[in-house]
Amino acid sequence: MSLTATGASTRQWVEAAKPGIRSLRPYQPGKPIEELAREQGLSVDTIVKLASNENPLGPASSVLSAMRSAFADLSRYPDANGFALKAALSEKLGVEPARITLGNGSNDILVLLAEAYLGPGLSAVYSEYAFFVYSLVTQAFDAQGIEVPSTRWGHDLTAMAAALRPDTRMVFLANPNNPTGTHFSQTELVTFLESVPEDVLVILDEAYFEYMAVPETMPLVDRFSNLVITRTFSKAYGLAGCRVGYSVSHPDVADILNRIRQPFNVNNLGLVAAEAALKDTDYLARSRQINQVGMAFLQSGFDAMGLMVIPSVCNFLCVDVGCDALPVYEAMLAQGVIVRPVNTYGMPRHLRISIGVQKENERCLEVLKAVL
């Protein structure tokens, strides 16, 4: 038997983990700029990263100012209840603070929901080509995942409703969807909610909601007590590095989530940054505008190359490169352009490409064309 320095079997702690966790495939984030620079011997300044759907504008100046003002309090613990941020969200969204749960990114909320409501003998439903974390958290808590085949790269809500079982406790919906960028209408959502039993939580992941020109969905939480809406400050608000997200739900669901979340799961700088970002409507408008312009530019470039693109309402495009996408991805890395292969989603010919500023978009098209 192979022993470690402590004398334990090298497999002991793997085998001691819960069955669902032992068989997990870890989530693979986009390659960091610094890592590529080390691997390829490139200058950080020359690398274009369009892999993680980050806001190319960087944080708003108003946010940076608010964060600087909080530096003096870094020796203090954050407000565990996030009173000021919850108040700002309550005012903006028209919901009671008791419905709001803050998370270390909206991903944190997804984990909390699975921890609270999933377990052995229970199941969760999600769509093919939907965010990988849905299956990950379901499996991590030893529940069974039910993946429903996609329609036109998006959610088949009718089929998802039909897939519900007596042991189903949760349905994950991404609107818009990552990594495909597809979306469904509010009318379709309401029809789906009306068909779901009240004892099944419907998790509506709206990480990219701010990029869509659609009606506000928050009023639906009053109508459907089993609806949980999650959002993030990582995308349109440009705060991916701060890790701040939230959910809006029935107060009883929020109460359960707040019992199990870490007491200081959102740090001081994240709290003040998110509050400032909510107030900066000019920045949000600029984010949407640069995204629309960049998307049109990239779409035109892909069309000129004869590449099929999945229609998107997000801040990225998923493009079929017409061949195995991994060698294309690796060749682009060698040229200092980071995009995202989505072969782990069962899409081996696609690359997901985030919308950047104009010079980044131009560089991406130039390199992709040369590689192909």
C-alpha positions in Angstrom: 0.0 0.0 0.0 1.3 3.4 -0.9 1.7 5.7 2.1 1.8 9.5 2.4 4.2 11.3 4.7 1.5 10.9 7.5 1.2 7.2 6.9 -2.3 7.2 5.5 -3.2 5.5 2.3 -3.0 7.8 -0.7 -6.6 6.8 -1.6 -8.0 6.9 2.0 -9.4 10.5 1.9 -10.8 10.1 -1.6 -12.6 6.9 -0.7 -13.8 8.5 2.5 -15.6 11.3 0.7 -19.4 11.1 -0.1 -20.1 9.0 -3.3 -21.5 12.0 -5.2 -18.4 14.0 -4.6 -16.0 11.2 -5.5 -17.4 11.0 -9.0 -17.6 14.8 -9.6 -15.8 16.4 -12.5 -14.6 19.8 -11.2 -15.8 23.0 -12.8 -13.3 24.3 -15.3 -13.0 28.1 -15.3 -11.5 30.1 -18.1 -7.7 30.2 -18.3 -6.3 33.2 -16.4 -4.2 35.7 -18.3 -1.2 35.3 -16.0 -1.2 31.5 -16.5 -1.2 31.8 -20.3 1.6 34.4 -20.1 3.7 32.0 -18.1 3.0 29.0 -20.4 3.6 30.8 -23.7 6.2 33.4 -22.7 3.9 36.2 -23.6 3.5 39.7 -22.1 0.4 40.1 -20.0 -0.4 43.3 -21.9 -0.6 41.6 -25.2 -3.1 38.9 -24.2 -6.8 39.2 -25.0 -9.1 37.3 -22.7 -12.6 36.6 -24.0 -13.3 33.4 -22.1 -15.2 34.2 -18.9 -17.9 36.6 -19.9 -16.4 39.4 -17.9 -17.3 43.1 -18.4 -14.6 44.6 -20.7 -15.2 48.1 -19.3 -13.7 47.2 -15.9 -15.4 48.5 -12.7 -17.1 51.8 -12.7 -15.2 54.8 -11.3 -18.0 55.3 -8.7 -17.4 51.7 -7.6 -13.7 52.2 -7.2 -14.2 55.3 -5.2 -16.6 53.5 -2.9 -14.2 50.7 -2.4 -11.3 53.1 -1.5 -13.5 54.6 1.1 -13.9 51.2 2.7 -10.2 50.4 2.9 -9.9 51.8 6.5 -12.5 49.3 7.7 -10.7 46.2 6.4 -9.8 45.1 9.9 -13.5 44.9 10.8 -15.8 42.0 9.9 -18.4 42.8 7.3 -22.0 43.4 8.2 -23.1 39.7 8.3 -26.7 40.7 7.3 -25.6 43.0 4.5 -28.2 45.6 5.6 -27.2 48.5 3.3 -26.9 46.3 0.2 -30.2 44.6 0.9 -31.9 47.9 1.4 -30.6 49.2 -1.9 -31.7 46.0 -3.7 -35.1 46.2 -1.9 -35.6 49.7 -3.2 -34.4 49.0 -6.8 -36.3 45.7 -7.2 -39.4 46.5 -5.2 -39.1 43.4 -2.9 -39.0 43.1 0.9 -35.5 42.7 2.4 -36.7 39.5 4.1 -36.8 37.9 0.6 -33.2 38.6 -0.2 -30.2 36.3 0.5 -26.7 37.5 -0.3 -24.1 35.2 -1.7 -20.4 35.0 -2.7 -21.5 35.3 -6.3 -24.8 33.8 -7.3 -23.0 30.4 -7.6 -22.9 30.5 -3.8 -26.7 30.7 -3.7 -27.0 27.7 -6.0 -24.9 25.6 -3.6 -26.9 26.8 -0.6 -30.1 25.8 -2.3 -28.8 22.3 -3.1 -27.5 22.0 0.4 -30.9 22.9 1.9 -33.2 21.0 -0.3 -31.4 18.2 -2.1 -30.1 14.8 -0.9 -30.2 11.1 -1.3 -33.5 9.8 -2.8 -34.3 13.2 -4.3 -33.9 14.6 -7.8 -33.3 17.9 -9.7 -34.2 18.7 -13.3 -32.1 20.8 -15.6 -31.6 21.3 -19.3 -29.0 19.9 -21.7 -26.4 22.6 -22.5 -27.2 24.5 -19.2 -24.7 25.8 -16.7 -22.5 22.9 -15.5 -22.9 23.9 -11.8 -26.5 22.6 -11.8 -25.4 19.1 -12.3 -22.4 19.6 -10.0 -24.3 20.7 -6.9 -27.0 18.1 -7.5 -24.4 15.3 -7.5 -22.4 16.8 -4.7 -25.4 16.4 -2.3 -26.1 12.9 -3.6 -29.3 13.7 -5.4 -30.1 12.4 -8.9 -29.8 14.8 -11.8 -32.4 14.6 -14.6 -31.0 16.2 -17.8 -33.7 17.1 -20.3 -32.8 17.3 -24.0 -32.5 20.8 -25.4 -34.5 22.4 -28.2 -32.6 24.8 -30.5 -29.8 24.9 -27.9 -32.2 26.2 -25.3 -34.6 25.0 -22.6 -37.5 22.8 -23.7 -39.8 23.9 -20.9 -42.7 21.5 -21.9 -40.3 18.6 -21.7 -38.8 19.8 -18.4 -42.3 20.0 -16.9 -43.0 16.4 -18.1 -39.7 15.2 -16.6 -40.7 16.1 -13.0 -41.0 13.0 -10.7 -42.5 12.6 -7.3 -39.0 12.8 -5.8 -38.1 16.0 -7.7 -37.5 18.9 -5.3 -35.8 21.4 -7.6 -35.7 22.6 -11.2 -32.9 24.8 -12.5 -33.7 27.3 -15.3 -31.1 29.6 -16.8 -32.5 32.6 -18.6 -30.6 33.6 -20.5 -28.7 30.4 -20.8 -24.9 29.9 -20.4 -23.1 28.7 -22.5 -25.5 29.0 -25.4 -26.9 32.5 -24.9 -30.5 31.4 -25.6 -33.6 32.6 -23.7 -37.3 32.0 -23.3 -40.1 34.5 -22.9 -41.8 35.5 -19.7 -45.1 34.1 -21.1 -43.3 30.7 -21.5 -41.9 31.0 -17.9 -45.3 31.7 -16.4 -46.9 28.7 -18.3 -44.1 26.5 -16.9 -44.5 27.8 -13.3 -48.2 27.2 -13.4 -47.5 23.5 -14.3 -45.0 22.9 -11.5 -46.2 21.5 -8.2 -45.9 23.9 -5.3 -43.4 21.6 -3.4 -40.8 21.8 -6.3 -38.5 24.8 -6.1 -37.9 26.6 -9.5 -34.5 28.2 -9.5 -34.4 30.9 -12.1 -30.8 31.8 -12.7 -30.7 35.3 -14.2 -26.9 35.9 -14.2 -27.2 37.7 -17.6 -30.6 39.3 -17.0 -29.3 42.9 -17.3 -28.3 42.3 -20.9 -31.9 41.4 -22.0 -34.6 44.0 -22.9 -37.4 42.0 -21.2 -40.0 42.6 -18.5 -38.9 42.5 -14.8 -39.5 39.0 -13.4 -39.3 39.9 -9.7 -43.1 40.4 -9.3 -43.5 36.7 -10.1 -42.0 35.8 -6.7 -45.1 37.2 -5.1 -47.3 35.0 -7.3 -45.3 31.8 -7.1 -44.0 30.9 -3.6 -41.7 28.2 -5.0 -39.8 30.6 -7.4 -36.3 31.6 -6.5 -34.5 34.2 -8.7 -30.8 34.4 -8.6 -28.7 37.3 -10.0 -25.1 38.5 -9.9 -22.9 41.6 -10.0 -20.3 39.7 -11.9 -21.5 40.4 -15.5 -23.2 43.6 -16.5 -22.1 45.4 -13.3 -18.4 44.5 -13.9 -17.7 43.0 -10.4 -16.6 39.4 -11.2 -13.6 39.8 -8.9 -15.7 40.9 -5.9 -18.0 37.8 -5.9 -21.3 39.3 -5.0 -24.7 37.7 -5.9 -28.1 37.4 -4.4 -31.4 35.6 -4.6 -35.0 36.8 -4.2 -37.5 34.2 -2.9 -40.3 33.5 -0.5 -39.2 34.7 3.0 -39.3 31.2 4.4 -36.8 30.0 1.7 -34.6 33.0 2.4 -34.7 32.2 6.1 -33.5 28.7 5.5 -30.7 29.9 3.2 -29.6 32.4 5.8 -29.4 29.7 8.4 -26.8 27.8 6.5 -24.8 30.4 4.6 -21.4 31.5 6.0 -21.9 34.5 8.3 -19.5 36.7 6.4 -19.9 35.2 2.9 -19.7 38.7 1.2 -16.8 40.8 2.2 -16.6 44.5 3.0 -15.4 45.6 -0.4 -17.9 43.5 -2.2 -20.8 44.9 -0.2 -19.9 48.6 -0.8 -18.9 47.9 -4.5 -22.3 46.2 -5.2 -24.2 49.0 -3.5 -22.4 51.7 -5.5 -22.8 49.7 -8.8 -26.6 49.6 -8.3 -26.7 53.4 -8.2 -24.6 53.9 -11.3 -27.2 53.6 -14.1 -24.9 55.3 -16.6 -22.3 52.6 -16.3 -25.0 49.9 -16.8 -26.2 51.7 -19.9 -22.6 51.8 -21.2 -22.2 48.1 -20.5 -25.2 47.3 -22.6 -24.3 49.6 -25.4 -20.8 48.3 -25.8 -22.1 44.8 -25.7 -24.6 45.4 -28.4 -22.0 47.0 -30.7 -19.4 44.3 -30.0 -21.9 41.5 -30.6 -22.9 42.9 -33.9 -19.3 43.3 -35.0 -18.4 39.7 -34.0 -21.5 38.3 -35.5 -20.7 40.1 -38.8 -17.1 38.7 -38.7 -18.3 35.1 -38.0 -20.8 35.4 -40.8 -18.1 36.5 -43.2 -16.2 33.3 -42.2 -19.2 31.2 -42.9 -19.5 30.1 -39.2 -22.8 29.2 -37.6 -23.5 31.2 -34.4 -26.2 30.4 -31.8 -28.4 33.6 -31.4 -27.5 35.2 -28.1 -28.9 37.8 -25.7 -25.9 37.6 -23.4 -22.5 39.1 -23.5 -21.0 36.2 -25.4 -21.5 34.2 -28.6 -21.3 30.5 -29.0 -19.8 29.8 -32.5 -19.5 26.5 -34.4 -16.0 26.5 -35.9 -16.8 23.6 -38.2 -14.3 21.1 -36.7 -13.0 19.9 -33.4 -12.8 23.2 -31.4 -10.0 22.1 -29.0 -7.1 22.4 -31.5 -8.6 25.8 -32.6 -8.7 26.9 -29.0 -5.1 25.8 -28.3 -3.9 27.5 -31.5 -5.6 30.8 -30.5 -3.9 30.5 -27.0 -0.6 30.4 -28.7 -1.4 33.7 -30.3 -2.4 35.2 -27.0 -6.2 35.1 -27.4 -8.2 33.2 -24.7 -11.7 31.9 -25.6 -13.7 29.1 -24.1 -14.1 25.6 -25.5 -17.4 24.0 -24.4 -16.7 20.3 -25.1 -17.5 19.5 -21.5 -21.1 20.5 -22.3 -21.2 18.1 -25.2 -20.5 20.8 -27.7 -17.1 19.7 -29.2 -17.3 22.0 -32.3 -18.2 25.2 -30.4 -16.2 28.0 -28.8 -17.9 30.5 -26.5 -16.4 33.9 -27.1 -17.1 36.9 -24.8 -17.8 40.3 -26.1 -14.8 42.6 -25.6 -13.9 46.2 -26.5 -13.4 46.9 -30.1 -9.6 46.2 -30.3 -10.1 42.9 -28.5 -12.9 41.8 -30.8 -10.8 42.7 -33.8 -7.9 40.7 -32.5 -10.1 37.7 -31.8 -11.5 37.7 -35.4 -8.0 38.2 -36.9 -6.6 35.2 -34.9 -9.6 32.9 -35.4 -9.5 33.5 -39.2 -5.8 32.8 -39.4 -6.1 29.6 -37.3 -9.1 28.3 -39.3 
